[in-house]
Amino acid sequence: MITKLDYGKDGINIELPDKITTIIEPTFLPGIPDPIGAIKNAIRNPIGTLPLKKLVKPNQTVGISVCDITRPMPTSTVLPVLLKELEHIPNEQITIFIATGTHRANTASELDLMLGINIRNKYNIINHDAFNEKDLELAGKTSNNIPIWLNKKWINNDIKITTGFVEPHFFAGFSGGPKMVAPGLAGFKTIMGLHSSKMISNPNSTWGITFGNPIHDSIREIAKINKVDFSIDVSINRDHQITSIYAGELFTIHKACSDFVKHISMKPLSKRFPIILTSNSGYPLDLNLYQAVKGISAAAQVVEEKGSILCVAECKDGIPSHGKFKQILESRDTPEGLLEMINSDKYESHDQWQVQILAQIMTKANISFMSENIKDQDIISAHMNPITNLEKTLDEKIKEYGKGSQILVLPQGPQTIPYIYN
């Protein structure tokens, strides 16, 4: 059989042996026939709060948090409808915040692609910078003593609105919702607290768990202390079409959207697999190796001990060059050495959480990686095996584990999260 794996914008095809291959994908739902009408209806009939036209007064300032370029959130569809509902507010009183977390700032061309080409020229746009302390304000402390540093301009708006894309998240449970406040608009000290080695190593810090997950519990607490007035969450299909829309009170709608997505995107399996082939859902999710850890983590949920994960990701941004992900990965000779360093009491560094998750997987499985934009030596330095010919590598793995060895394929990577049920 020939299967298409999500890779960049076009995908890649691979021939797989029928008898030993299992393919799992999200339950496909067609996009909503009239997404603009559905968004408008959801905003005008919100859950748990007043409609925006009644909620927001003409003299108030409004902050809107939106996803950055690494998320396939259909902001260019949602945002114009949202702004239309705020047309009684002067444009200069509305600020759109790009919730970058610790990611790089988005370029002007990326902003036009994300927001819609006319938005950037009409409204104030702020690329959040988690490292610029002058732009941050201390807004309290969580019950587990994480200092809450948030974007100062975000805090000072009269009305705060979040727009998010909900999908299973590899350590925060689900994306969207309160994550659009923290880590999206948080300072590095807060993000570091949310991503500490202790938080990351907790068994509940994983796909699909939000309550009892120490990371998401803290994220939710931050959004409670710093109230969001209105929220929009959506789910999408593999074609990035909107399949559901929820608007209103932040926590109510995020739970509803998360429950919907879990039913569609998380797949129970009865056994583990020695060989798993995965992607990172294509562009824009596979912009770099840092993001591709999610596709690897999805596969790791059901890989056999000492099994193999083969991941393909375009990685137009490389490893990337910004941040400390590459530097940390290359700082020790083995995954075990990386974990020993990260788990030590005095260690603290930007991007350590992504390295920790990857290293944890590497201690139980072999990882091979294919990208046309990362040199083989850089993949080796990241403790993985470079793939130059995917079908040849797969054949080698079948021989290594035996001709009857079963293969699991996740063509859309972390858009489908497998898990073992008893």
C-alpha positions as CSV (number, residue, x, y, z in Angstrom):
1,M,0.0,0.0,0.0
2,I,1.1,3.6,-0.6
3,T,0.5,6.0,2.2
4,K,1.0,9.8,2.3
5,L,2.8,11.2,5.3
6,D,2.3,14.9,6.3
7,Y,5.6,16.6,5.5
8,G,5.9,20.3,4.8
9,K,3.1,21.6,2.6
10,D,3.1,18.7,0.0
11,G,3.6,15.5,2.0
12,I,5.6,12.5,0.9
13,N,4.5,9.0,-0.2
14,I,5.8,5.7,1.0
15,E,5.1,2.1,0.1
16,L,4.3,-0.1,3.1
17,P,3.8,-3.8,3.4
18,D,0.1,-4.4,3.8
19,K,0.0,-7.4,6.1
20,I,2.2,-6.0,8.9
21,T,1.1,-2.3,8.7
22,T,-1.5,-0.6,10.9
23,I,-2.4,3.0,10.1
24,I,-4.2,5.3,12.5
25,E,-5.5,8.7,11.8
26,P,-8.0,11.1,13.5
27,T,-11.6,10.4,12.8
28,F,-12.1,12.6,9.7
29,L,-14.7,15.3,10.0
30,P,-15.5,17.6,7.1
31,G,-15.1,21.3,7.7
32,I,-18.1,23.3,8.8
33,P,-19.9,24.4,5.6
34,D,-20.2,28.1,6.6
35,P,-17.3,28.7,9.1
36,I,-17.8,32.5,9.1
37,G,-21.4,32.2,9.9
38,A,-20.7,29.6,12.5
39,I,-18.1,31.8,14.2
40,K,-20.4,34.8,14.2
41,N,-23.2,32.7,15.7
42,A,-20.9,31.3,18.4
43,I,-19.6,34.8,19.3
44,R,-23.2,36.2,19.4
45,N,-24.4,33.2,21.5
46,P,-21.6,32.6,23.9
47,I,-21.5,30.0,26.7
48,G,-21.3,31.4,30.2
49,T,-20.8,35.1,29.4
50,L,-22.4,38.1,27.6
51,P,-22.0,38.6,23.8
52,L,-19.1,40.8,22.9
53,K,-21.3,43.7,21.8
54,K,-22.8,43.9,25.3
55,L,-19.6,42.9,27.2
56,V,-17.3,45.5,25.7
57,K,-18.0,49.2,26.1
58,P,-16.9,51.8,23.5
59,N,-14.4,53.5,25.8
60,Q,-12.6,50.3,26.8
61,T,-9.3,48.9,25.5
62,V,-9.2,45.3,24.2
63,G,-6.3,42.8,24.0
64,I,-6.7,39.7,21.8
65,S,-4.2,36.8,22.1
66,V,-3.6,34.8,19.0
67,C,-1.4,31.8,18.1
68,D,2.0,32.3,16.5
69,I,3.1,30.8,13.1
70,T,3.9,27.4,14.6
71,R,0.2,26.6,15.1
72,P,-2.2,25.8,12.3
73,M,-4.9,28.0,14.0
74,P,-7.2,29.5,11.3
75,T,-6.7,33.0,12.7
76,S,-7.2,34.6,9.3
77,T,-10.8,33.2,9.4
78,V,-11.6,33.7,13.0
79,L,-10.0,37.1,13.7
80,P,-11.9,39.2,11.0
81,V,-15.2,37.9,12.4
82,L,-14.2,38.7,15.9
83,L,-13.0,42.2,15.0
84,K,-16.3,42.8,13.2
85,E,-18.1,42.2,16.4
86,L,-15.9,44.8,18.0
87,E,-16.5,47.5,15.3
88,H,-18.0,49.8,18.0
89,I,-14.5,50.0,19.5
90,P,-12.0,52.3,17.7
91,N,-9.2,50.4,16.0
92,E,-6.5,52.2,18.1
93,Q,-8.1,50.7,21.3
94,I,-7.5,47.2,20.1
95,T,-4.2,45.3,20.4
96,I,-3.5,41.9,18.9
97,F,-0.9,39.9,20.9
98,I,1.1,37.1,19.2
99,A,1.3,34.5,21.9
100,T,4.9,33.3,21.1
101,G,5.8,31.9,24.5
102,T,9.6,31.5,24.0
103,H,9.4,31.1,20.2
104,R,10.9,33.7,17.9
105,A,9.0,36.8,16.8
106,N,6.8,36.3,13.7
107,T,7.8,38.2,10.5
108,A,5.7,40.7,8.7
109,S,4.9,38.2,5.9
110,E,4.0,35.6,8.5
111,L,1.7,38.0,10.2
112,D,-0.1,38.8,7.0
113,L,-0.5,35.0,6.3
114,M,-1.7,34.4,9.9
115,L,-3.9,37.3,10.5
116,G,-5.1,38.4,7.0
117,I,-3.3,40.9,4.9
118,N,-5.4,44.0,5.9
119,I,-5.2,43.4,9.7
120,R,-1.6,44.4,10.3
121,N,-2.1,47.9,8.8
122,K,-5.2,48.6,10.8
123,Y,-4.4,47.4,14.4
124,N,-1.5,47.5,16.8
125,I,0.3,44.1,16.7
126,I,2.7,43.0,19.4
127,N,5.0,40.0,19.1
128,H,5.3,38.9,22.7
129,D,8.9,38.7,24.0
130,A,9.3,36.4,27.0
131,F,12.8,37.6,27.6
132,N,12.3,41.4,27.6
133,E,11.7,42.1,31.3
134,K,10.8,45.7,30.6
135,D,7.7,44.5,28.9
136,L,6.6,42.2,31.7
137,E,4.7,42.8,34.9
138,L,4.5,40.6,38.0
139,A,0.9,39.6,38.4
140,G,0.9,37.3,41.4
141,K,2.1,33.8,42.3
142,T,0.6,30.3,41.8
143,S,-0.1,28.1,44.8
144,N,3.1,26.1,44.0
145,N,5.1,29.4,44.0
146,I,5.6,30.0,40.3
147,P,5.9,33.8,39.8
148,I,3.4,35.1,37.3
149,W,5.2,37.4,34.9
150,L,2.9,38.4,32.0
151,N,3.0,40.9,29.1
152,K,2.5,44.3,30.7
153,K,0.4,45.7,27.9
154,W,-1.8,42.6,27.9
155,I,-2.5,42.9,31.6
156,N,-3.4,46.6,31.3
157,N,-6.2,46.1,28.8
158,D,-9.7,46.5,30.1
159,I,-11.0,43.5,28.2
160,K,-8.9,40.4,27.4
161,I,-9.9,37.9,24.7
162,T,-8.1,34.6,23.8
163,T,-8.4,32.7,20.5
164,G,-7.0,29.2,20.5
165,F,-6.6,26.0,18.5
166,V,-7.3,22.8,20.6
167,E,-5.3,19.7,20.0
168,P,-3.7,17.1,22.3
169,H,-0.5,18.5,23.8
170,F,2.4,16.3,24.8
171,F,2.9,17.6,28.3
172,A,0.1,20.2,28.9
173,G,-2.8,17.9,28.0
174,F,-4.4,20.1,25.4
175,S,-3.4,23.3,23.7
176,G,-5.6,26.4,23.3
177,G,-7.7,27.9,26.1
178,P,-5.6,29.2,29.1
179,K,-2.3,28.4,27.3
180,M,-3.0,31.6,25.3
181,V,-2.2,33.5,28.5
182,A,0.6,31.3,29.9
183,P,2.9,30.3,28.5
184,G,1.7,32.2,25.4
185,L,2.1,35.7,26.9
186,A,4.2,34.9,29.9
187,G,7.8,35.8,30.9
188,F,10.6,33.4,30.8
189,K,10.7,32.9,34.6
190,T,7.1,31.9,34.6
191,I,7.6,29.6,31.6
192,M,10.6,28.0,33.3
193,G,8.5,27.3,36.3
194,L,5.8,25.7,34.2
195,H,8.4,23.6,32.3
196,S,10.7,22.6,35.2
197,S,12.2,19.1,35.2
198,K,10.0,18.1,38.1
199,M,6.8,19.2,36.3
200,I,7.8,17.6,33.0
201,S,8.7,14.3,34.7
202,N,5.3,13.9,36.4
203,P,3.5,11.0,34.8
204,N,0.3,13.1,34.5
205,S,2.2,15.7,32.4
206,T,1.1,14.1,29.1
207,W,-1.3,13.9,26.2
208,G,-5.0,14.4,27.0
209,I,-4.8,15.1,30.7
210,T,-5.6,18.6,32.0
211,F,-7.0,18.0,35.5
212,G,-4.4,16.5,37.8
213,N,-1.7,17.5,35.3
214,P,0.5,19.8,37.4
215,I,1.5,21.9,34.3
216,H,-2.1,22.5,33.1
217,D,-3.3,23.0,36.7
218,S,-0.8,25.8,37.0
219,I,-1.7,27.2,33.6
220,R,-5.3,27.2,34.6
221,E,-4.6,28.9,37.9
222,I,-2.6,31.7,36.1
223,A,-5.6,32.4,33.8
224,K,-7.9,32.4,36.9
225,I,-5.8,35.0,38.7
226,N,-5.5,37.1,35.6
227,K,-9.0,36.9,34.3
228,V,-9.9,36.4,30.6
229,D,-13.2,38.0,29.7
230,F,-14.0,36.1,26.5
231,S,-12.5,33.1,24.7
232,I,-12.8,31.3,21.4
233,D,-11.5,27.8,20.8
234,V,-11.7,25.8,17.6
235,S,-10.8,22.3,16.4
236,I,-9.6,21.6,12.8
237,N,-9.2,18.6,10.5
238,R,-6.2,17.5,8.5
239,D,-7.0,20.1,5.8
240,H,-6.9,22.8,8.5
241,Q,-10.7,23.4,8.1
242,I,-12.7,24.3,11.2
243,T,-14.7,21.3,12.5
244,S,-16.1,22.9,15.8
245,I,-16.2,26.3,17.4
246,Y,-16.7,27.3,21.0
247,A,-17.1,30.8,22.4
248,G,-17.7,32.3,25.8
249,E,-16.2,31.6,29.3
250,L,-12.6,30.5,29.0
251,F,-12.6,27.3,31.1
252,T,-16.1,26.1,30.1
253,I,-15.5,26.2,26.4
254,H,-11.9,24.9,26.6
255,K,-13.1,21.8,28.4
256,A,-15.9,21.3,25.9
257,C,-13.6,21.6,23.0
258,S,-10.9,19.4,24.6
259,D,-13.5,16.6,25.2
260,F,-14.6,16.9,21.6
261,V,-11.0,16.7,20.3
262,K,-10.1,13.8,22.6
263,H,-12.9,11.7,21.1
264,I,-11.7,12.5,17.6
265,S,-7.9,12.5,17.9
266,M,-6.9,10.0,20.6
267,K,-7.0,6.3,19.6
268,P,-6.9,3.4,22.1
269,L,-4.7,0.4,21.1
270,S,-4.4,-3.0,22.7
271,K,-0.7,-3.6,22.0
272,R,2.7,-1.8,21.5
273,F,4.7,-1.8,18.2
274,P,8.4,-2.4,17.5
275,I,8.4,0.0,14.6
276,I,6.5,3.2,14.4
277,L,6.6,5.7,11.5
278,T,5.4,9.2,12.3
279,S,5.4,12.8,11.1
280,N,4.9,16.1,12.7
281,S,1.7,17.0,10.9
282,G,3.3,18.9,8.1
283,Y,3.6,22.7,7.8
284,P,3.5,24.8,9.9
285,L,3.9,22.2,12.7
286,D,7.1,20.7,11.3
287,L,8.9,24.0,11.0
288,N,11.8,22.7,13.1
289,L,13.2,19.8,15.0
290,Y,12.1,21.4,18.3
291,Q,8.5,21.1,17.2
292,A,9.0,17.7,15.8
293,V,9.5,16.3,19.3
294,K,5.7,16.2,19.5
295,G,5.4,13.7,16.6
296,I,8.1,11.6,18.2
297,S,6.3,11.8,21.6
298,A,3.0,10.7,20.0
299,A,4.8,7.5,18.7
300,A,6.5,6.9,22.0
301,Q,3.2,6.4,23.7
302,V,2.9,2.9,22.1
303,V,6.4,1.9,21.1
304,E,7.9,-1.3,22.5
305,E,10.9,-1.1,24.8
306,K,14.0,-0.9,22.6
307,G,11.7,-0.3,19.6
308,S,12.3,2.1,16.8
309,I,10.6,5.4,15.9
310,L,11.1,6.9,12.4
311,C,10.1,10.5,12.1
312,V,9.9,12.7,9.0
313,A,9.7,16.5,9.3
314,E,10.6,19.2,6.8
315,C,12.2,21.6,9.3
316,K,12.5,24.7,7.2
317,D,13.8,26.5,10.3
318,G,16.3,23.8,11.0
319,I,16.8,22.7,14.6
320,P,16.3,25.8,14.9
321,S,19.1,28.3,15.3
322,H,17.3,30.4,17.9
323,G,16.9,29.2,21.5
324,K,19.1,26.7,23.3
325,F,17.6,23.4,22.1
326,K,20.5,22.6,19.8
327,Q,23.1,23.7,22.4
328,I,21.6,21.6,25.1
329,L,21.2,18.5,22.9
330,E,24.8,18.6,21.9
331,S,26.2,19.3,25.4
332,R,26.2,15.6,26.5
333,D,27.2,12.4,24.7
334,T,24.2,10.4,25.7
335,P,20.5,10.8,26.5
336,E,21.2,9.5,30.0
337,G,23.8,12.2,30.4
338,L,21.3,14.9,29.3
339,L,18.7,13.7,31.8
340,E,21.3,13.7,34.7
341,M,22.2,17.3,33.8
342,I,18.7,18.6,33.4
343,N,17.4,16.8,36.6
344,S,20.2,18.3,38.8
345,D,19.1,20.9,41.3
346,K,21.1,23.8,40.0
347,Y,20.4,23.3,36.2
348,E,18.0,25.7,34.5
349,S,17.9,26.7,30.8
350,H,15.6,27.8,28.1
351,D,14.3,24.8,26.0
352,Q,15.5,22.2,28.6
353,W,11.9,20.8,28.7
354,Q,12.0,19.8,25.0
355,V,15.4,18.1,25.4
356,Q,14.2,16.3,28.6
357,I,11.1,14.8,26.8
358,L,13.2,13.8,23.8
359,A,15.9,12.3,26.1
360,Q,13.3,10.4,28.1
361,I,12.1,8.8,24.9
362,M,15.6,8.0,23.7
363,T,16.3,5.9,26.8
364,K,13.6,3.4,25.8
365,A,13.6,3.7,22.0
366,N,15.8,4.2,19.0
367,I,15.0,7.3,17.0
368,S,15.7,7.9,13.3
369,F,15.0,11.3,11.7
370,M,14.5,12.5,8.1
371,S,14.7,16.2,7.1
372,E,16.0,17.8,3.9
373,N,16.9,20.9,5.9
374,I,19.1,19.4,8.7
375,K,22.5,18.0,8.0
376,D,23.2,14.4,8.9
377,Q,25.9,15.4,11.4
378,D,23.4,17.7,13.2
379,I,20.9,14.8,13.5
380,I,23.7,12.6,14.8
381,S,24.7,15.3,17.3
382,A,21.0,15.3,18.5
383,H,21.4,11.6,19.4
384,M,19.4,10.3,16.4
385,N,20.1,8.4,13.2
386,P,19.7,10.3,9.9
387,I,17.4,8.9,7.3
388,T,18.5,9.4,3.7
389,N,16.1,6.8,2.1
390,L,12.9,6.2,4.1
391,E,11.8,3.0,2.4
392,K,15.4,1.5,2.7
393,T,15.5,2.4,6.4
394,L,12.1,0.9,7.0
395,D,13.2,-2.3,5.3
396,E,16.3,-2.4,7.5
397,K,14.1,-2.1,10.6
398,I,11.9,-4.9,9.5
399,K,14.9,-7.2,9.1
400,E,16.3,-6.1,12.4
401,Y,13.1,-6.9,14.3
402,G,12.0,-9.9,12.2
403,K,9.9,-10.2,9.0
404,G,6.7,-10.5,11.0
405,S,7.3,-7.3,13.0
406,Q,4.3,-5.0,13.1
407,I,4.5,-1.4,11.9
408,L,2.4,1.4,13.2
409,V,2.0,4.5,11.0
410,L,0.9,8.0,12.2
411,P,0.6,9.9,8.9
412,Q,-0.5,13.0,10.7
413,G,1.8,12.6,13.7
414,P,0.5,14.4,16.8
415,Q,-2.9,15.0,15.2
416,T,-3.5,11.4,16.3
417,I,-2.4,10.3,19.8
418,P,-2.4,6.5,20.4
419,Y,-2.6,5.1,23.9
420,I,-2.7,1.6,25.5
421,Y,-5.9,0.6,27.1
422,N,-6.2,-2.4,29.5
